[in-house]
Amino acid sequence: MRLTLVIATLGSGGAERVLTTLANHWERNGHEITIITLSGIGNDFYSLEPAIQRVGLDVMSESGGTVSALTGNVRRLASLRSALSSSRPDVVLSFIDRTNVLTLLAGMGLKIPIVVSERVDPRQWPIGGTWNALRRMTYKRAATVVVQTQAVVPWAKEFLPEDKVAVVPNPVTIGLGQSAKDGMPPMQLKPPIACAMGRLVPQKGFDLLIPAFAECARTRPNWTLIILGEGPERKRLEELVARNGLEGRVLLPGNSTNPQAILGQCDLFVLPSRFEGFPMALCEAMAAGATCLSFDCPSGPAEIVRPGLDGMLIPLSEDPSRLADGMARLMDDSHLRAALRSRAPEIAERFSLERISARWLDVFERCLANRPRR
């Protein structure tokens, strides 16, 4: 099968990691893969199989006003349409809301099945009134709209027929998708260690985690917290660390695309997100055998964690003390940590790359069976 995958960039985000992991797997299994990004290729973070055709359109410059925005989007659509046509795909797969809209507009009239995938809970992630209206209009032209959890299906069914909606979670991989530009130096860690991972943005809730850890740290002087990731909230989070007197006990070492070396050493992994799509950080921590605590946020954790069996879920709260209570319980109970940790790696089988890839390929096959004749 000839597959063309479209995404804005191949930077260090979770959606980018999933797309490159799938692309590499499909190429190794005999499919012809093209990856198109709206960005150029200079800032690619993840490694690709050499046989994958890589196209960077370099059409992501910021728009300075209404006229330039309109001109920029026309240029993006023209470039994207040309690239889609040139790649001669059987099926196109697009990742992430606004890119999905552009891909569907660019593909109009090409008679190529286009599958679009939401990568975060759209009920929690505003994209602006105009883009939201365009999304609802253009998604009706998609061959299939893929969401990551059952919780999001009702949102899609508000404006799409049931047979156009599919649920495909993320694959859980260990040691795949390694980057040639890993920004995090090796670390020698002294237990006990609490860990979190994600882009440093408000969505991820690290501004709740740091004061929660501060509450726990007062009476647990041996614990260290490591937050893996990078993003625009770094300065604010560093100030929060200093305000709580946690210099040296809360570390923010930056990005890593091979976090298993850290996750495998941690005694507790915490996902404090306000909302998610299908959190890969939580899945990877469980696959690495970490004891995991997560907010039961929309959406994802409730379809990943089996409470009391392989992890702990607590109600989402803006009060750091609620998070601190859950962390303290696990910090103080090594037997409970061990029991949850023993079943956590089963996540790698439940959401294996082979199983998830097969679900994607089933979506593509159904799209091909239903495609209009050229």
N, C-alpha and C positions, 0 to 999 in steps of 0.2 A: 504494500500500500504506500502511496506517495502522500506524505503528511506535511503540511505547512503550519508551523506554530508561530503565533504572533503575540508579542508582549511589548510593553513600552521600553524596557531596558533589561539587560542581564546583570543588574547590580546585585547587591548582597541580600536582597529580601527573600522571604520565605516562598512567595509565589515563583520567583525566579529559580529558586533551588528546586522546587517541585517540577517546573517545566523542563529544566535541563536534565534532571534525573530521568524523567519519562523519555525525553528525546534520546538520551544516550542508550537507555534500555531498548527502545524501539529500533534504533539503528543497529544495535548488536543482534537483534532478532530479525533482521532482514528487511526492514522498512526503509524507504528513502525519505530522509528528513531535511526540511529547510526551516531555519529559524529566522524570522524577520523581526527586527526591533525598530521602533520609531527613533531611538537614539542611534549614535554611531557605535562602533565596536571597541573603542579605546578604553572604556571603563568596564568591560566584561569582567565579572568576578568568578564565574564558575567555568570549569573546563568542559570542553565538548569533544566527542569522538571526532577524529580527523575527517571522516567521510560526511559529516553533517555540513550542509551548505549554510553558511552564515551570511545574512544580509543585514547591514546596518544602514538605515535610511538617513540618519542624522537630520531629522526634521522636528526636533523637540525644543527649538529656541523659544524663549518666553515672548509672549505678545505684549506690546506696549499700549494697546488701546483696542477699541472695537473694530476699526478697519483692519489693523494689523492682525488681530485675532482671526477675523474672517479670512484674510489672505493666507495666514499661516495654516488654518485648517483645510482650505482648498488645496494648498500645496501638499499637506500631509496625505489627504485623500488621493490625490493624483499619484504621488509616489507609491503609496501603499497599494493602490489598485494595479499599478504597473508591476510591482513586485509579486503580488498574488498571481497575476496572470502568467508572469514569466516562470514561476515555480511549478506550474502545471499540476496542482495537487488533486488528489481524489477527494480529500477532506481538508478543511482549514479548521484549526483550533486556536481560539483567542482567549487570553487570560486578562482579567481585570476590567472593571466597569467601563471607563471612558474609552479604553483601547478597544473593547468589544464593540462599542457604538461605532467608532471609526472604521473598524474592520467590516462590520455589516454594511455601512454606507459605501465603503470602497468596493465591496464585493457585489453590489447590486447589478444584476444583469449578466454576471459571469456564469451563472448556473453551476456554481460550486457549492456543495453543502458546507455551511459554516456553523461550527459548534462554538458557543461562548460559555465561559466559566466565570462565575462570581467567586472571588477568593477571600471574601470577608462577609460577615453578616450584613446584608444591605439595609436591614432595618435599623442598624446602628451607625451606618457610615454614610453621611450625607454627601452627595456629589453635586449639589446645586440644582435649582429648579429646572433650568434649561436642559442640563444633562440628564436629569431624571426623566423628563418628558421624552427626550430623545431615546433613552434606554427603553422605556415602555413601548415606544413606537417601533424601534428597530428590532427589539428582541422577538417581535412577532414574525420577523423575517428569518430568524435563526432556524437551522435544522433541529437543534436541541439546545436548551439552556441547562447547564450543569451547575448544581449547587453542591455544597460539601456535606450538608447535614440534613436530616429529616426535619429539623426545627425550622429551616428556611423554606421548605417546600410550600407552605401556605402563602408566603409572600409571592412566590413565582406564579402560583395558581390564581392569584388575583387578576392577572392580565394575560395568562397563557393557558392553552388547553393542557390537560394532564399528560397527554402523550408527547408533549414537547419538553417535559421537565424530567431530568434524571439526577440522581444523587450519586456522586462519586467522591469518597473521601480521599485524603492524601495518602500516598504510600509511606510506609515507615521503613527507612533504610539505615543501615549502619555502615559507615565507612565509604559511602558512595557520594558522588558529586563533589569530590575534593577540589579545592581551589588552588590555582597556581600562585595566588596572591593572598596568602593567609596572614591577616594583619596582627595576629596575637602571638607573642613570643611564648616559648614553653614556660610553664609555671610549676614550681615545687610547692605543694600545698600541705599544710599541717591540719589534720582533722581535729575536731569535727567541723564540717563545712556545709553551709547552706548555699544553694545556687539558684540563680534565675537566668533567663536568657530571652532576648528579643530586642527589637529596635527600640531605641531610647526615645519613645514618644508617649504622650499621655494615655493613649489606648492601653498600653501594657501595664500601667498601674505601679510602676516602680516607685513613684512618689508616695504610694501607700505602703509598699514593702519596706522602704528604708526606716520610717518611723515605727513600723511594726517590729522590725528587727531590733531597733533601739530599745523597745520595751523588753524584748526577750534577753537582749545582751546584758542588761543591768545585773541580772542574777545568773548569767551563763557566760562567764568571762572567756571561755575557751573557744567559743563559736566564731567563725568568720563567714561573711556573706560575699559571694562573688556574683556580679551581674555581667553576663556576657552580652555584648552588642554595642552598637554605635547609633548615634542619631542626634537630632537637634536639642534634646532635653539634657545633654550631658552636663552643661554648666549648671543648670538648675539642680540636677541630682547631686553633683559634687558639692554644691552649696548646702544641700540638705544633709549630706553626710557630715560636713563640717559643723553645721548647726547642732547636730545630735552628738557631736564628739566622737565620731566613729572612724576617724582617719586611721588607716591601718587595719581596720576590722571590716570595712566594706570596700571592696575592690571593683573597679570598673575598667577591666583591661582591654576592652574593645571587641572587634569582630573575630570570629573563628568559624570556618566552615567545617571544622573537624572537632566538634565540641565533646566527643565521647571521652577524650582523655581527661577532661574536667568532670563531666557528668559521672563517669565511672568512679571518681574519687569522692563524690559528694554524699553526705549523710542525709540530706534533705533537699528536694527540689521544690520550688514554689512558683506557681503561675498566678500572679496577682492581677491578671488582665480584666479590664472593664468590659470588653467584648472581644470576640475572636471570629475566625471563620472555621478552621479546623487546625488547632494550634500544633504545629510541628515541634515546637520546643518541648511541649508536654509529652508528645509521642516519643521523641528521641530520648528524653530523660527516662521514661519508662523502659524503653528498649535497652538502655544502658544499665538497667537494674537499679535505678534510683528510687528512693521512697518519695512519692509525689503528693503534694498538697495543692489544690487548685480552687479558685473561686468557681462556683457554678454559674459562669457568665454565659450570655448568649454569644455565639453558639459554639458547640464543639465538645467541651469537657464532659458534659453529661453523656455523650455518645462515645467517649473514649475511656473514661475511668469507670471501673466497676467498684462503687464505694464499699469499703470494708474488705475488699478482696485484693485489689491491686493499687489502691490509692485512696485519697480522702478528698471529698468535695465539701466546701462550706459555702453558705449563702453569700452572694455578692454584697459588699458593703463599702461605703466610703469612709467608714470608721476603721483606722488602722488597728485599733484594739481587738476587733473581731478577727482580723488576720493573725494578730499576735497570739491570740488564744489557741488557734489551730496549730500554729508553728510551735508554741510552747508544749502542747500536748505531745507532738511527735518528737521534739527535741528531748523530752524527759522520759520517753518510753522506747527504749531500744528494742524491746521484744515486738512491739507494734510495728516499728519501722522495719524490722526484719521480716515480719509476716507479710506486709504489703510489698516489700521489695522482692520477695520470692516469686510472686505471681506477675509482677510488672512486665518482665520481658516477653510475656505472651503477646503483647501488643504487636511485636514484630511479625508474628504469624497471622494474627487477626487482620492486620492491614499490610500484608506483605506486598512488595513491589509486583510480584507475579499476579497476585489476586487483583490488585487495583489496576494494573495494566490491562488485564483481561476485561475489566468492566469498561474501561475507556474504549478498547477495541470493539466491544459489543455495541457501544453507542455509535461508533463510526460505521460499523457494518449496517446498523439499522438506518443510519442516515443515507448510506449508499443505496440501500434497497428502496428507499422512498424518494430518491432524488429525481428532479425533473429531467427529462431527456434533453440533451443539447441539440 
